[in-house]
């Protein structure tokens, strides 16, 4: 399919199903312009979609901290 007649994705348009981060285009999209396995979301807002990496890193850090606390607690138990 050629790109003729296609419009660029608009990351500010309202869409009842949310906003996505496109891994191919590295941008917020609404509606999504990539297959499901190449995007993250849906998110409630364009800002939340653009902030996906910080949220992921914070969540991973929290899980790592939880794992360390859990492991430390197991080593203290007889």
N, C-alpha and C positions, 0 to 999 in steps of 0.2 A: 504494500500500500504506500502510495506516495504521501508526502506531507502536505499536499495541496488541499486547501480548504480547512485545514486544522488550525485552531487558534492556540496560542500559548496558554498554559495553565495559569489561572488567576488565583493567587494565594490569598486574596482579600475577599473573594466572593463568599456569600453565605451558602452553606450546604448543610442540610439536616443530618448528614452522616459523618461530618467532621473534616479534619484536615490531616494530611499525610506528609511525612518526610520521604522524599524520593531519593533512594540511594544512587540511582543513575544520574539524576540531574543535580543532586545536592541542593535541593530547595524544597520549600513548602509548596504543596500542590492541593488544589481544591477546584475541580475534582481531580482525582489522581490520574496521572498520565503514564503510569508504568504498571506492569503486572504485580499482583499481590506479593510475590516473593521478592520484589525489589523495592518495597516501600515499608515504612513503619507507621503505625497508626491504626485506627483513627485517633486523633487528639481533639480535645474540645475547642482549641483555638490555634491560630497560626503561630502565635508565640510559643505555645506549649509544644507544637510540632518542631519548631526551630530549636527548642531547648532539649531535645531528646538525648543528646550526648551527655550533658551535665547530669540529667536525671539518672541515666544509666550508670555513670561513674559513681554518683552518690549512693545509689542502690547497691552496687557491687562493693563499695567500701563498707557500707553498713553490714552486708552479709559477711564480709571478711572479718570485721570486728566481732560480729556475733559468733562466728566459727572459732575465733581465738578465745573468746570468753568461755564458750562451751568446752573447748579442749582443755583450758586451764582448770575449769571446774571438775572435769573428769580425772585429771591427774592428782587433784587434792583429795579425792574420795578413795577410801581404802578398798 
